[in-house]
Amino acid sequence: MRPLVRFGLASLASVTLLGGCAAAGEDGPQNILPGSAGTNGSAGSGSDVVGPGTAGAGPVTPGGPGSMSTCESSQMGEPGLRRLTRRELEHSLRDVFPSLGAEWSSGMSGDSVSSANGFDNDNELLVVSKQTAREVATAAEAVGASVSTSLAQILPCAATGDQACAEQFLADQGRRLFRRPLSPAERTSFLDFWNTAFTATGDFAQSMGWLTRALVESPEFMYRREIGTLDSDRLRLNQYEIATELAYTFSGTGPSDALLDRAERAELSSPEVLVQTAHDLLMTAGREQVQTFFDAFVGYARITTIAKAGVEGFAERRQEMLEETRHFIDEVVFARGGGGRELLTADFTTPSVALATFYKFNEAGVMPASDYAVVQRPAGQGIGLLAQGAVLATLAQPNGSSPTKRGLWVYKHLLCNAVPPVPPNIPELQAPVPGARTTRQRYEQDHAGNDYCRGCHGRWDPIGFGFEHFDEAGRYRDIDNTFPVDAKSHVAQNGETLFEFDGQEDLMTQLVEQPLVHECMSGYLATYAFGETVACGGETRRAEFINGTIGFIDYLASLAGEPHFTQRRTQ
């Protein structure tokens, strides 16, 4: 497309996106929602020495999204604007403009990850900085160029090259991009823009590319509006806001024409209809959205980028480990409708044939019939999600297992404890010496035997010892560094021992009997769905999820029937 600098139309990003923040009541590219941005990453994820260690450290206050106690009834949160994540933006544009292709990428930087919950859809962190505005402008230009070169496929009337054709494009594609019909004022404004571009370029296809770019760079596309209109003592979201919320929450992309048509007919009103619509979305287009949640919750997708020193064949099996876990989650959550108990204690897995051999399942006489088919795990060699190779290898060191990383994940994500920040000047953990000590002995002597480390590591390392039957590549073992593995330990909470266990299977079997574990998982799930922690936001069926009556899909779909999904507090 020819540049339109001389016609005053080049700086779309700074005018629209940054201006949109100012229009929302901010000074430039600041956070639209209350609160300040947190740090990226997950506390304690890069080291085996975590937290301010003093021997006299007091009890840990539960923290994180799942730590909130259950409530008698569900409540609504505050209104706001939610910037699309990079993933949501790309999915939306590929859906509206199939000419981009399934592999098209915006080239935008990754979204900031919340240190509290590990999710990249945190409202408070999704701001439009100057860099974001520039990246969106670049992506919008690419989309506009694609529309220009494939206009005949997108717009049957393109051969006429007149304003009526531009109006048709604006009505159809503008509705999909803005997730609602354009107002008369918006139609006039965008058509004026198109006329200016058409006059400047003399080319209908190029002018339509510029119109596309203007629509993509508009705050009306970049932000999800969840504000509603005042109704007595609350704000009620309109039908198009609800359709948008349904689509992005349960399918990860913008609403389809069919869903927008339902909004136009005011069919998205009753909680029963919303829950059923959410369930339908989850079971179709929403499968990837559910997988995205679990990957963010656990972090196992990092398996494809890590290395293991001296583990033969590991690099060749990394991608297969990721696929195994995805197929496992699909089987537990979708095919069997499972919840937390099934996820953590399932006695099967779904490896490729080559991966099963890597795990040495063949030595136990257990092999899948085909790649990623369901197969029973060898007896006594682990159960559930936390026996997955992708999970165990990710939560390990390059040259050995890691009781700290594995125990810390349970401590934070299943028991919902807050993890203190890593202190400065922490001592290095001694490297393994062949034939000298087991991993557990090193950790007990270097962590528990050090007053500086014991206060914190004494909270999660004992949990991690339960996984010591698995090496750094996620393979089961009985011997570690020439010594028998000792996987007996205990789980403590606030200084009190919850239970003792012997090995990973015993640990998982007893963990799933703790209501806090399911309260914690449901809290994380609701936080991901809402894009923020909404106190008491998902209570209607939470008790059923906690006691195992319903699974992940039914609980997640139930959030569409909560007051927060259609209403907001006025203050």
C-alpha positions as CSV (number, residue, x, y, z in Angstrom):
1,M,0.0,0.0,0.0
2,R,1.3,3.5,-0.8
3,P,2.1,5.5,2.3
4,L,-0.5,8.2,3.2
5,V,1.8,10.3,5.3
6,R,1.1,13.4,3.2
7,F,-2.6,13.0,3.7
8,G,-2.3,12.9,7.5
9,L,-3.3,9.3,7.8
10,A,-0.1,7.4,8.7
11,S,0.0,7.5,12.6
12,L,-3.1,5.3,13.1
13,A,-1.6,3.4,16.1
14,S,-0.8,6.4,18.2
15,V,-4.1,8.2,17.4
16,T,-6.4,5.2,17.9
17,L,-4.9,2.8,20.4
18,L,-3.1,5.2,22.7
19,G,-5.9,7.7,22.3
20,G,-8.3,5.0,23.3
21,C,-6.5,4.6,26.7
22,A,-6.8,8.4,27.2
23,A,-10.4,8.3,26.3
24,A,-10.9,5.7,29.0
25,G,-9.7,8.1,31.6
26,E,-5.9,7.6,31.6
27,D,-3.0,9.7,30.6
28,G,-1.6,8.0,27.6
29,P,-0.6,4.3,27.4
30,Q,-1.3,3.4,31.0
31,N,-3.3,0.6,32.5
32,I,-7.0,0.9,32.0
33,L,-8.0,-1.2,34.9
34,P,-7.2,-0.5,38.6
35,G,-3.9,-1.8,40.0
36,S,-0.4,-1.9,38.8
37,A,1.5,-4.3,36.6
38,G,3.3,-7.2,38.3
39,T,6.5,-8.8,37.3
40,N,6.8,-11.4,34.6
41,G,7.4,-15.0,35.2
42,S,6.6,-17.3,38.1
43,A,8.2,-17.0,41.5
44,G,10.8,-19.6,42.0
45,S,10.7,-21.0,38.6
46,G,14.3,-20.7,37.7
47,S,16.2,-21.8,40.8
48,D,16.2,-24.5,43.3
49,V,16.7,-22.0,46.1
50,V,13.6,-20.0,46.7
51,G,12.3,-17.6,49.3
52,P,13.6,-15.7,52.3
53,G,15.0,-18.4,54.4
54,T,15.1,-18.0,58.1
55,A,14.7,-20.8,60.6
56,G,12.1,-18.9,62.5
57,A,9.9,-18.0,59.5
58,G,6.2,-18.0,60.5
59,P,3.2,-19.7,58.9
60,V,2.5,-19.1,55.3
61,T,-0.7,-17.2,54.5
62,P,-2.4,-18.9,51.6
63,G,-2.3,-16.8,48.5
64,G,-3.0,-16.9,44.8
65,P,-6.2,-17.1,42.9
66,G,-7.5,-20.3,44.4
67,S,-6.9,-19.4,48.0
68,M,-10.1,-17.5,48.5
69,S,-12.5,-19.3,50.7
70,T,-15.7,-20.6,49.2
71,C,-18.7,-18.3,49.7
72,E,-22.4,-18.8,50.2
73,S,-23.3,-17.1,47.0
74,S,-21.6,-15.7,43.8
75,Q,-20.8,-12.0,43.5
76,M,-20.1,-9.7,40.6
77,G,-16.9,-7.7,40.1
78,E,-16.1,-4.4,38.6
79,P,-16.7,-3.1,35.0
80,G,-13.7,-2.7,32.7
81,L,-12.1,-2.9,29.3
82,R,-10.0,-5.9,28.5
83,R,-7.3,-5.6,25.9
84,L,-7.1,-8.7,23.6
85,T,-4.2,-10.9,24.2
86,R,-1.8,-11.6,21.3
87,R,-3.4,-15.1,21.0
88,E,-7.0,-13.7,20.9
89,L,-6.0,-11.0,18.4
90,E,-4.4,-13.5,16.0
91,H,-7.3,-16.0,16.3
92,S,-9.8,-13.2,15.7
93,L,-8.1,-11.9,12.6
94,R,-7.6,-15.3,11.1
95,D,-11.3,-16.0,11.6
96,V,-12.5,-12.8,10.1
97,F,-9.9,-12.9,7.2
98,P,-9.2,-16.6,6.3
99,S,-7.0,-15.3,3.5
100,L,-4.3,-14.8,6.2
101,G,-3.9,-18.5,6.5
102,A,-3.9,-20.8,9.6
103,E,-0.2,-20.2,10.2
104,W,-0.3,-16.4,10.1
105,S,1.3,-14.7,13.1
106,S,1.0,-11.0,14.1
107,G,4.7,-10.9,15.2
108,M,3.6,-9.2,18.4
109,S,5.6,-9.6,21.6
110,G,4.4,-12.1,24.1
111,D,2.0,-10.8,26.7
112,S,3.2,-10.3,30.3
113,V,2.7,-13.2,32.6
114,S,1.2,-12.6,36.0
115,S,3.6,-13.6,38.8
116,A,0.6,-14.4,41.0
117,N,-1.1,-16.9,38.7
118,G,1.1,-17.6,35.7
119,F,-1.5,-16.5,33.2
120,D,-0.9,-14.1,30.3
121,N,-4.5,-12.8,30.1
122,D,-4.3,-10.7,33.4
123,N,-6.4,-7.6,32.9
124,E,-4.0,-5.4,34.9
125,L,-1.0,-6.4,32.7
126,L,-2.7,-6.1,29.3
127,V,-1.8,-2.5,28.5
128,V,-1.1,-0.8,25.2
129,S,2.4,0.6,25.5
130,K,4.1,2.5,22.6
131,Q,5.7,-0.8,21.6
132,T,2.4,-2.6,21.6
133,A,0.9,0.2,19.5
134,R,3.7,-0.1,16.9
135,E,3.4,-3.9,16.8
136,V,-0.4,-3.7,16.3
137,A,0.2,-1.1,13.5
138,T,2.6,-3.5,11.8
139,A,0.1,-6.4,12.2
140,A,-2.7,-4.3,10.9
141,E,-0.7,-3.3,7.8
142,A,-0.1,-7.0,7.1
143,V,-3.8,-7.7,7.4
144,G,-4.6,-4.8,5.2
145,A,-2.1,-6.0,2.5
146,S,-3.7,-9.4,2.6
147,V,-7.1,-8.0,2.1
148,S,-5.9,-5.9,-0.8
149,T,-4.4,-8.9,-2.6
150,S,-7.3,-11.2,-2.0
151,L,-10.2,-8.8,-2.2
152,A,-12.1,-10.7,-4.9
153,Q,-12.4,-13.7,-2.6
154,I,-13.5,-11.7,0.4
155,L,-15.8,-9.2,-1.3
156,P,-17.8,-10.4,-4.3
157,C,-18.7,-6.8,-5.2
158,A,-15.1,-5.8,-5.5
159,A,-15.3,-5.7,-9.3
160,T,-17.6,-2.7,-9.0
161,G,-15.1,-0.7,-7.0
162,D,-17.7,1.7,-5.6
163,Q,-18.7,3.1,-2.3
164,A,-21.6,0.8,-2.0
165,C,-19.2,-2.1,-2.0
166,A,-17.1,-0.4,0.7
167,E,-20.2,0.0,2.8
168,Q,-21.0,-3.7,2.4
169,F,-17.5,-4.6,3.6
170,L,-17.8,-2.2,6.5
171,A,-21.1,-3.6,7.6
172,D,-20.0,-7.3,7.4
173,Q,-16.3,-7.2,8.5
174,G,-16.7,-4.2,10.8
175,R,-19.4,-6.1,12.7
176,R,-17.1,-9.1,13.1
177,L,-14.1,-7.0,14.2
178,F,-16.0,-4.8,16.6
179,R,-18.3,-7.7,17.8
180,R,-21.3,-5.5,17.2
181,P,-22.9,-3.4,14.4
182,L,-21.2,-0.1,13.8
183,S,-23.0,3.0,14.9
184,P,-24.1,5.6,12.2
185,A,-21.3,7.9,13.4
186,E,-18.7,5.2,13.1
187,R,-19.9,4.2,9.6
188,T,-19.7,7.8,8.5
189,S,-16.2,8.2,10.0
190,F,-14.8,5.1,8.4
191,L,-16.4,5.8,5.0
192,D,-14.8,9.2,5.1
193,F,-11.5,7.6,5.8
194,W,-12.0,5.2,2.9
195,N,-12.9,8.0,0.6
196,T,-9.7,9.8,1.5
197,A,-7.7,6.7,1.0
198,F,-9.4,6.0,-2.4
199,T,-8.7,9.5,-3.5
200,A,-5.1,9.3,-2.4
201,T,-4.3,5.9,-4.0
202,G,-6.7,5.8,-6.9
203,D,-7.0,2.1,-6.3
204,F,-10.0,0.4,-4.8
205,A,-8.1,-2.6,-3.5
206,Q,-5.5,-0.5,-1.7
207,S,-8.1,1.8,-0.2
208,M,-9.9,-1.3,1.2
209,G,-6.6,-2.4,2.7
210,W,-6.3,1.0,4.4
211,L,-9.9,0.7,5.7
212,T,-9.1,-2.7,7.1
213,R,-6.0,-1.3,8.8
214,A,-8.1,1.4,10.4
215,L,-10.6,-1.1,11.7
216,V,-7.9,-3.4,13.2
217,E,-6.1,-0.5,14.9
218,S,-9.3,0.8,16.4
219,P,-9.7,0.5,20.2
220,E,-13.1,-1.0,19.4
221,F,-11.3,-4.1,18.1
222,M,-8.4,-4.1,20.5
223,Y,-10.5,-3.9,23.6
224,R,-13.3,-6.1,25.0
225,R,-15.9,-3.9,26.5
226,E,-17.4,-5.3,29.8
227,I,-19.1,-2.1,31.2
228,G,-22.8,-2.4,30.4
229,T,-25.4,0.3,31.2
230,L,-26.7,1.4,34.6
231,D,-29.7,-0.5,35.8
232,S,-30.7,0.5,39.4
233,D,-27.8,-0.5,41.6
234,R,-25.8,-2.4,39.0
235,L,-24.4,-2.3,35.5
236,R,-25.9,-4.8,33.0
237,L,-23.9,-5.9,30.0
238,N,-25.6,-5.7,26.7
239,Q,-26.2,-8.7,24.4
240,Y,-23.1,-8.0,22.2
241,E,-20.9,-7.6,25.3
242,I,-22.2,-11.0,26.5
243,A,-21.6,-12.6,23.1
244,T,-18.1,-11.3,23.1
245,E,-17.4,-12.5,26.6
246,L,-18.8,-16.0,25.7
247,A,-16.7,-16.3,22.6
248,Y,-13.4,-15.2,24.1
249,T,-13.8,-17.0,27.4
250,F,-14.9,-20.3,26.0
251,S,-13.3,-20.5,22.5
252,G,-10.4,-18.0,22.6
253,T,-11.6,-16.0,19.6
254,G,-14.2,-13.4,18.6
255,P,-17.9,-14.3,18.3
256,S,-19.1,-16.0,15.1
257,D,-21.8,-14.4,12.9
258,A,-24.2,-17.0,14.3
259,L,-23.4,-15.9,17.9
260,L,-23.7,-12.2,16.9
261,D,-27.1,-13.0,15.3
262,R,-28.3,-14.5,18.6
263,A,-27.2,-11.4,20.4
264,E,-29.1,-9.3,17.9
265,R,-32.2,-11.4,18.7
266,A,-31.6,-10.9,22.4
267,E,-31.3,-14.7,23.0
268,L,-28.3,-14.5,25.4
269,S,-30.1,-13.7,28.6
270,S,-31.0,-16.6,30.9
271,P,-28.2,-18.3,32.9
272,E,-29.3,-21.7,31.5
273,V,-28.9,-20.5,27.9
274,L,-25.5,-18.9,28.6
275,V,-24.2,-22.1,30.4
276,Q,-25.4,-24.3,27.5
277,T,-23.8,-22.0,25.0
278,A,-20.5,-22.0,26.9
279,H,-20.6,-25.8,27.1
280,D,-21.2,-26.0,23.4
281,L,-18.3,-23.7,22.6
282,L,-16.0,-25.6,25.0
283,M,-16.7,-28.9,23.3
284,T,-16.0,-27.6,19.9
285,A,-13.8,-24.6,19.3
286,G,-12.9,-24.3,23.0
287,R,-10.7,-27.4,23.2
288,E,-7.6,-25.3,22.5
289,Q,-8.7,-22.8,25.1
290,V,-8.8,-25.5,27.7
291,Q,-5.4,-26.8,26.7
292,T,-4.0,-23.3,26.9
293,F,-5.3,-23.0,30.5
294,F,-3.6,-26.2,31.6
295,D,-0.4,-25.3,29.9
296,A,-0.3,-22.0,31.7
297,F,-1.3,-23.6,35.0
298,V,1.4,-26.3,34.8
299,G,3.9,-24.9,32.2
300,Y,4.7,-28.2,30.5
301,A,4.9,-26.7,27.0
302,R,8.4,-25.5,28.0
303,I,9.5,-29.2,27.5
304,T,10.2,-28.5,23.8
305,T,13.0,-26.0,24.6
306,I,14.8,-27.6,27.5
307,A,17.8,-30.0,27.4
308,K,19.0,-32.8,29.7
309,A,22.7,-33.5,30.0
310,G,23.6,-37.0,29.2
311,V,20.0,-38.3,28.7
312,E,20.2,-40.2,25.4
313,G,17.2,-39.7,23.1
314,F,15.6,-37.0,25.2
315,A,15.8,-34.3,22.5
316,E,14.1,-36.6,20.0
317,R,11.2,-37.3,22.4
318,R,10.5,-33.7,23.7
319,Q,7.7,-32.9,21.2
320,E,6.2,-36.3,21.8
321,M,6.1,-35.6,25.5
322,L,4.1,-32.5,24.9
323,E,1.7,-34.3,22.7
324,E,1.3,-37.1,25.3
325,T,0.2,-34.6,27.9
326,R,-2.2,-32.8,25.5
327,H,-3.8,-36.1,24.6
328,F,-3.9,-37.1,28.3
329,I,-5.7,-33.9,29.2
330,D,-8.1,-34.3,26.3
331,E,-8.9,-37.8,27.4
332,V,-9.4,-36.9,31.1
333,V,-11.2,-33.6,30.7
334,F,-13.2,-33.9,27.4
335,A,-13.6,-37.6,26.7
336,R,-14.3,-38.7,30.3
337,G,-15.6,-35.4,31.8
338,G,-13.1,-35.6,34.6
339,G,-12.3,-33.2,37.4
340,G,-9.4,-32.7,39.8
341,R,-9.5,-36.3,41.2
342,E,-9.4,-37.9,37.7
343,L,-6.7,-35.5,36.5
344,L,-4.4,-36.2,39.4
345,T,-4.9,-39.9,39.9
346,A,-5.7,-41.3,36.4
347,D,-4.0,-44.7,36.0
348,F,-3.4,-44.3,32.3
349,T,-1.4,-42.2,29.9
350,T,-1.2,-41.5,26.1
351,P,2.4,-41.7,24.8
352,S,3.7,-42.4,21.4
353,V,5.1,-45.9,20.8
354,A,8.7,-44.4,20.7
355,L,8.0,-42.4,23.9
356,A,6.7,-45.5,25.8
357,T,9.9,-47.2,24.9
358,F,11.9,-44.2,26.1
359,Y,10.0,-44.5,29.4
360,K,10.8,-48.3,29.4
361,F,7.1,-49.2,29.6
362,N,8.0,-52.1,27.3
363,E,10.1,-53.7,30.1
364,A,6.9,-53.8,32.2
365,G,5.0,-55.3,29.2
366,V,2.9,-52.2,28.7
367,M,2.8,-50.5,25.3
368,P,0.2,-48.4,23.5
369,A,-1.5,-49.9,20.4
370,S,-0.6,-46.8,18.4
371,D,0.8,-43.4,18.9
372,Y,-1.0,-41.5,21.6
373,A,-3.5,-44.2,22.3
374,V,-4.7,-44.7,25.9
375,V,-2.6,-47.3,27.8
376,Q,-2.5,-48.3,31.4
377,R,0.6,-47.1,33.2
378,P,2.9,-49.8,34.6
379,A,1.8,-50.7,38.1
380,G,3.5,-48.6,40.8
381,Q,5.1,-46.2,38.3
382,G,3.0,-43.1,38.9
383,I,-0.5,-41.8,38.3
384,G,-2.1,-38.7,37.0
385,L,-0.9,-35.4,35.5
386,L,2.1,-35.2,37.8
387,A,3.5,-38.5,36.5
388,Q,3.6,-37.1,32.9
389,G,7.0,-36.9,31.5
390,A,6.5,-33.4,30.2
391,V,5.6,-32.2,33.6
392,L,8.3,-34.0,35.5
393,A,11.1,-33.1,33.1
394,T,10.0,-29.5,33.0
395,L,10.1,-29.4,36.8
396,A,13.6,-30.6,37.0
397,Q,17.2,-29.6,36.5
398,P,19.2,-30.3,33.3
399,N,21.4,-32.8,35.3
400,G,19.0,-34.2,37.9
401,S,15.6,-34.2,39.4
402,S,14.4,-31.3,41.5
403,P,12.5,-31.8,44.7
404,T,12.3,-28.0,45.0
405,K,10.6,-27.3,41.7
406,R,8.3,-30.3,41.9
407,G,7.3,-29.7,45.5
408,L,7.0,-25.9,45.0
409,W,4.5,-26.5,42.1
410,V,2.2,-28.5,44.4
411,Y,2.7,-26.1,47.3
412,K,1.6,-23.1,45.1
413,H,-0.9,-24.6,42.6
414,L,-2.6,-27.3,44.6
415,L,-2.3,-26.0,48.1
416,C,-2.6,-22.3,47.1
417,N,0.2,-21.0,49.2
418,A,1.9,-17.7,48.4
419,V,5.6,-18.1,47.5
420,P,7.9,-15.5,48.9
421,P,10.4,-13.8,46.6
422,V,13.9,-15.2,46.0
423,P,16.3,-13.5,48.4
424,P,19.6,-12.0,47.3
425,N,22.9,-13.8,47.7
426,I,21.5,-17.3,48.0
427,P,24.0,-20.1,48.4
428,E,24.5,-22.4,45.4
429,L,23.2,-25.9,45.6
430,Q,26.1,-28.4,45.3
431,A,26.3,-30.2,42.0
432,P,25.7,-33.9,42.0
433,V,28.8,-36.1,42.4
434,P,28.6,-39.6,40.9
435,G,28.2,-42.3,43.6
436,A,28.3,-39.8,46.5
437,R,24.7,-38.9,47.5
438,T,21.2,-39.2,46.2
439,T,19.4,-36.1,45.1
440,R,17.3,-36.2,48.2
441,Q,20.4,-36.4,50.4
442,R,21.9,-33.4,48.7
443,Y,18.7,-31.3,49.1
444,E,18.3,-32.3,52.7
445,Q,21.8,-31.5,53.6
446,D,22.2,-28.4,51.6
447,H,18.7,-27.0,52.2
448,A,17.4,-28.4,55.5
449,G,20.8,-28.3,57.0
450,N,21.2,-24.6,56.3
451,D,19.4,-22.1,58.6
452,Y,19.2,-19.6,55.7
453,C,17.3,-22.0,53.5
454,R,15.4,-24.2,55.9
455,G,12.6,-21.8,56.7
456,C,11.2,-21.8,53.2
457,H,12.5,-25.0,51.7
458,G,11.2,-27.0,54.6
459,R,7.7,-26.1,53.3
460,W,7.9,-27.5,49.8
461,D,11.0,-29.8,49.5
462,P,9.4,-32.6,51.6
463,I,6.5,-32.6,49.1
464,G,9.0,-32.8,46.2
465,F,10.7,-35.9,47.7
466,G,7.6,-37.8,46.8
467,F,8.6,-37.5,43.1
468,E,12.1,-38.9,43.5
469,H,11.2,-42.1,41.7
470,F,11.3,-40.0,38.5
471,D,14.6,-38.7,37.0
472,E,15.2,-35.5,35.2
473,A,13.6,-36.8,32.0
474,G,10.5,-38.1,33.7
475,R,11.4,-41.8,33.7
476,Y,10.7,-44.0,36.6
477,R,13.7,-45.3,38.6
478,D,14.4,-47.3,41.8
479,I,18.1,-46.3,42.0
480,D,19.4,-42.7,42.1
481,N,23.2,-42.3,41.9
482,T,23.8,-45.9,42.9
483,F,21.5,-45.7,46.0
484,P,17.9,-46.8,46.5
485,V,15.4,-44.0,46.1
486,D,13.6,-42.9,49.3
487,A,10.3,-41.3,48.5
488,K,8.7,-41.3,51.9
489,S,7.9,-37.8,53.2
490,H,5.0,-35.6,54.4
491,V,2.9,-32.6,53.4
492,A,2.6,-29.7,55.8
493,Q,0.4,-26.7,55.8
494,N,0.9,-23.8,58.1
495,G,3.3,-25.7,60.3
496,E,0.9,-28.7,60.7
497,T,1.4,-32.1,59.0
498,L,-1.5,-32.9,56.8
499,F,-0.4,-36.4,56.1
500,E,2.6,-38.7,55.5
501,F,3.0,-40.6,52.2
502,D,5.3,-43.0,50.5
503,G,5.9,-42.1,46.8
504,Q,4.1,-40.2,44.1
505,E,1.0,-42.4,43.9
506,D,0.4,-42.3,47.7
507,L,1.0,-38.5,47.6
508,M,-1.6,-38.0,44.8
509,T,-4.1,-40.3,46.3
510,Q,-4.1,-38.4,49.6
511,L,-3.9,-35.0,48.0
512,V,-7.1,-35.4,46.1
513,E,-8.9,-36.0,49.4
514,Q,-8.0,-32.5,50.6
515,P,-10.8,-30.1,49.7
516,L,-8.3,-27.3,49.5
517,V,-6.8,-28.9,46.4
518,H,-10.0,-28.6,44.5
519,E,-10.9,-25.2,45.9
520,C,-7.5,-24.1,44.7
521,M,-7.8,-25.6,41.1
522,S,-11.3,-24.1,40.8
523,G,-10.0,-20.7,41.9
524,Y,-7.3,-20.8,39.2
525,L,-9.8,-21.8,36.6
526,A,-12.2,-19.0,37.5
527,T,-9.3,-16.5,37.5
528,Y,-8.3,-17.6,34.0
529,A,-11.8,-17.4,32.7
530,F,-12.5,-14.0,34.2
531,G,-9.0,-12.6,33.4
532,E,-8.8,-11.4,37.0
533,T,-9.5,-12.6,40.6
534,V,-13.1,-12.0,41.2
535,A,-13.8,-12.7,44.9
536,C,-16.7,-15.1,45.2
537,G,-17.1,-15.0,41.5
538,G,-17.7,-18.7,40.7
539,E,-19.6,-20.2,43.6
540,T,-22.8,-21.6,42.1
541,R,-21.3,-25.0,41.2
542,R,-18.0,-24.8,43.0
543,A,-18.9,-27.1,45.8
544,E,-19.9,-29.7,43.2
545,F,-16.5,-29.4,41.6
546,I,-14.8,-29.6,45.0
547,N,-16.6,-32.8,46.0
548,G,-16.1,-34.4,42.5
549,T,-19.7,-34.3,41.3
550,I,-18.8,-32.3,38.2
551,G,-15.6,-32.0,36.2
552,F,-13.6,-29.2,34.6
553,I,-15.8,-28.6,31.6
554,D,-19.1,-28.4,33.6
555,Y,-17.5,-26.1,36.2
556,L,-15.9,-23.9,33.6
557,A,-19.2,-23.6,31.6
558,S,-21.1,-22.8,34.8
559,L,-19.2,-19.6,35.1
560,A,-21.3,-18.2,32.2
561,G,-24.3,-18.4,34.5
562,E,-22.7,-16.4,37.3
563,P,-23.8,-12.8,38.1
564,H,-20.3,-11.5,37.1
565,F,-20.8,-12.8,33.6
566,T,-23.7,-10.4,32.8
567,Q,-23.5,-7.7,35.5
568,R,-21.0,-5.5,37.2
569,R,-20.8,-3.5,40.4
570,T,-21.3,0.3,40.1
571,Q,-18.4,0.9,42.5
